[in-house]
């Protein structure tokens, strides 16, 4: 059985860690490179074949970006002006149509803020800079929508580009009349509805397991049990699952200053319609985060 452990949030690592304790599952965690994951798993299986051994195992991939990152589409399809119908979901389905996908969503506004501090760690950043760059990112995205379909803009590899502050409605001081250079704000990653629809277009609903970070944090023991049942694996005891759930969260980064209220209002407004669509897709209001 092939299992694709997917996520659009940092909490994925903790779920993957939970499976490592099972004798039935092999998990390769490579958050940046799906192909590296496949190389790792191929090496494991090659060792078994060379040893003339048989193992009933699940293979799992924990590449967090596989769910949403298809920015190379215009390199694969250079003659297409809009993102093609085929994405990672089609690739995985063609290789393993019985794959099961576990997706964990986080409040998109919180995810963006956490992601901003994580991927730009070591740089001189601040909540005010995040707010300014969020405005720029939204402006760039909305400009994209004027010429392209939503899916194309969601999968676009175009990062934040330098923009004059006056173009995004920010006041100018005499010493600020230069192009701003914003650290990357991955606004598109929070468009869960777009990516979820693409995966649902390819895989049957019963091969995808969706949950939120709130689910995991509030009732980890129960949700770990549900995931094991979803994967068809033997269920660990409550005590064993409780030990897994006590593991420290990974990819949490350093403590961040609080987000500005105006940033949260701005981003909640941007994501609100997308989360409503996601709630309808998955038939549960928890995926709207009351935005």
C-alpha positions in Angstrom: 0.0 0.0 0.0 1.3 3.5 -0.9 0.4 6.3 1.5 1.0 9.9 0.7 1.2 11.9 3.9 0.4 15.4 2.7 0.0 18.6 4.4 -0.2 22.4 3.9 1.1 23.1 7.3 4.1 22.6 9.7 2.2 20.1 11.8 2.6 17.4 9.2 5.9 16.2 10.8 4.2 15.2 14.0 1.7 13.0 12.1 4.5 11.4 10.1 6.4 10.8 13.4 3.4 8.9 14.7 3.6 6.3 11.9 7.3 5.7 12.4 6.4 3.6 15.5 4.5 1.1 13.3 6.1 -2.0 11.9 3.8 -1.8 8.9 4.8 1.6 7.6 7.9 3.1 6.1 7.8 6.9 6.1 10.3 9.1 4.2 10.1 12.7 5.4 11.4 15.1 2.8 9.5 18.4 2.9 11.2 19.9 -0.1 11.7 17.2 -2.7 9.2 14.5 -3.7 11.7 12.8 -6.0 14.2 12.5 -3.1 11.5 10.7 -1.1 11.0 8.2 -4.0 14.7 7.6 -4.1 14.8 6.9 -0.4 11.9 4.5 -0.6 13.4 2.8 -3.7 16.5 2.1 -1.7 14.6 0.5 1.2 12.7 -1.8 -1.1 15.8 -2.6 -3.1 17.5 -3.8 0.1 14.5 -6.1 0.8 14.6 -7.5 -2.7 18.3 -8.1 -2.6 17.9 -9.9 0.7 15.1 -12.0 -0.8 12.7 -10.8 1.9 9.0 -10.1 1.7 7.5 -7.3 3.8 3.9 -6.1 3.9 4.5 -2.5 4.4 3.0 0.9 3.6 5.3 3.4 2.0 4.7 7.0 3.0 5.8 10.3 1.7 5.8 13.4 3.9 6.7 16.1 1.3 4.6 19.0 2.5 4.6 20.9 -0.8 3.3 18.0 -3.0 -0.2 19.0 -2.2 0.1 22.6 -3.6 3.4 23.1 -5.3 3.2 22.7 -9.1 5.0 25.8 -10.1 7.0 24.0 -12.8 3.9 23.5 -14.9 5.0 26.2 -17.4 8.3 24.3 -17.9 6.5 21.0 -18.5 3.9 22.6 -20.7 5.6 25.6 -22.3 2.9 26.2 -24.9 0.1 26.5 -22.3 -0.9 30.0 -21.1 -3.0 28.6 -18.2 -2.1 25.9 -15.8 -3.0 22.5 -17.3 -5.5 20.1 -15.9 -2.8 17.6 -14.8 -0.9 18.2 -11.5 0.9 16.2 -8.9 -2.4 14.5 -8.1 -2.5 13.0 -11.6 1.1 11.9 -11.5 0.7 10.1 -8.2 -2.6 8.6 -9.4 -1.0 7.3 -12.6 1.8 5.6 -10.5 -0.4 4.4 -7.7 -4.1 4.8 -8.2 -4.8 3.2 -4.7 -2.7 5.8 -2.9 -4.2 7.3 0.2 -3.7 10.9 1.0 -3.7 12.5 4.5 -4.2 16.3 4.4 -4.0 18.5 7.5 -5.1 22.1 7.1 -4.2 25.1 9.3 -6.0 28.4 9.5 -4.6 30.0 6.4 -3.9 33.4 8.0 -1.9 31.8 10.9 -0.2 29.5 8.4 1.0 32.4 6.3 2.4 34.3 9.3 4.2 31.3 10.7 5.5 30.4 7.2 6.8 34.0 6.7 8.9 33.8 9.8 10.1 30.3 9.1 11.2 30.7 5.5 12.7 34.1 6.1 14.5 33.2 9.3 17.7 35.0 9.7 16.5 38.1 7.9 15.6 41.4 9.4 11.8 41.0 9.4 9.0 42.3 11.6 5.2 42.3 11.9 5.0 45.6 10.1 7.1 44.3 7.2 4.9 41.2 7.1 1.8 43.5 6.8 3.4 45.6 4.0 4.5 42.5 2.1 1.0 40.9 2.5 -0.5 43.9 0.9 2.0 43.6 -2.0 1.3 39.9 -2.3 -2.4 40.4 -2.5 -2.0 43.2 -5.1 0.2 40.9 -7.2 -2.3 38.1 -6.9 -5.3 40.3 -7.9 -3.3 41.7 -10.8 -2.8 38.1 -11.9 -6.5 37.4 -11.8 -7.1 40.2 -14.3 -5.3 38.2 -17.0 -5.5 34.6 -15.8 -7.8 32.0 -14.3 -7.7 31.4 -10.5 -5.9 28.1 -10.8 -3.1 29.6 -12.9 -2.6 32.3 -10.3 -2.8 29.7 -7.4 0.0 27.6 -9.1 2.1 30.5 -10.2 5.8 30.5 -9.4 6.0 34.3 -9.5 7.2 35.5 -6.1 6.7 38.9 -4.6 8.4 41.4 -6.8 9.6 44.9 -6.0 6.8 47.4 -6.0 6.5 51.1 -5.2 4.8 51.6 -1.9 2.4 54.2 -3.4 1.2 51.4 -5.7 -0.1 49.4 -2.7 -1.6 52.3 -0.8 1.2 52.9 1.7 2.3 56.4 2.7 5.7 57.5 1.5 8.3 59.3 3.5 11.0 61.2 1.7 13.6 58.5 2.4 11.2 55.7 1.3 10.7 56.6 -2.3 12.5 53.6 -3.5 11.4 50.1 -4.5 10.6 47.9 -1.6 12.1 44.4 -1.6 9.8 42.1 0.3 10.8 38.7 1.7 8.7 35.9 0.2 5.1 35.8 1.3 3.6 32.5 0.0 0.0 33.8 -0.1 -1.1 31.1 -2.7 -0.4 28.2 -0.4 -3.5 29.1 1.6 -5.8 28.6 -1.4 -6.8 25.2 -0.1 -10.0 25.1 -2.0 -8.2 25.2 -5.4 -5.8 22.4 -4.5 -8.4 20.3 -2.8 -10.6 20.4 -5.8 -7.8 19.2 -8.0 -7.1 16.3 -5.8 -10.8 15.4 -5.5 -11.0 15.5 -9.3 -8.5 12.7 -9.5 -8.9 10.6 -6.3 -12.1 9.1 -4.9 -13.2 10.8 -1.8 -12.6 7.7 0.4 -8.9 7.9 -0.5 -8.4 11.3 1.1 -8.5 12.0 4.8 -8.9 15.6 5.8 -8.4 17.2 9.2 -7.3 20.5 10.8 -4.5 21.3 13.2 -7.2 22.0 15.8 -8.4 18.4 15.4 -4.9 17.1 16.0 -4.1 19.4 18.9 -7.3 18.9 20.7 -7.7 15.1 20.3 -4.5 13.7 18.9 -5.0 10.2 20.3 -8.4 9.8 18.6 -7.3 11.3 15.3 -4.2 9.1 15.1 -6.6 6.1 15.6 -8.8 7.4 12.7 -5.8 7.8 10.5 -4.6 4.2 11.2 -8.1 2.9 10.4 -8.1 5.0 7.2 -4.8 3.4 6.2 -5.9 -0.1 7.1 -3.1 -0.5 9.7 -3.2 -2.2 13.0 -4.3 0.3 15.7 -1.8 1.0 18.5 -3.0 1.0 22.1 -4.2 4.2 23.6 -1.0 4.4 25.7 1.2 4.0 22.6 -0.7 6.7 20.7 -0.6 9.0 23.7 3.2 8.7 23.7 3.3 9.7 20.1 1.0 12.7 20.7 3.4 13.9 23.5 6.2 14.4 21.0 7.3 18.0 20.6 6.0 19.8 17.5 8.6 20.0 14.7 9.2 23.0 12.4 7.9 25.4 15.0 10.7 27.8 14.7 11.5 30.6 17.2 8.9 32.5 19.1 7.3 35.1 16.9 6.0 38.6 17.8 2.2 38.8 17.6 0.6 39.5 14.2 -0.8 43.0 13.7 -4.6 43.2 13.9 -4.8 44.9 10.6 -2.8 42.1 9.0 -5.2 39.5 10.3 -8.2 41.5 9.1 -6.6 41.9 5.7 -5.7 38.3 5.3 -9.0 36.9 6.8 -10.8 39.0 4.2 -8.7 37.6 1.4 -9.0 34.0 2.4 -12.7 34.1 3.6 -14.3 33.2 0.2 -11.8 30.4 -0.4 -12.4 28.8 3.0 -16.2 28.9 2.5 -15.7 27.0 -0.8 -13.5 24.5 1.1 -16.1 24.1 3.8 -18.7 23.2 1.0 -16.2 20.9 -0.7 -15.6 18.9 2.5 -19.1 19.4 4.0 -17.9 20.8 7.3 -17.9 24.3 8.8 -14.7 23.7 10.7 -12.8 24.4 7.4 -13.9 28.0 7.4 -12.2 28.9 10.7 -15.1 31.4 11.1 -13.2 33.8 8.9 
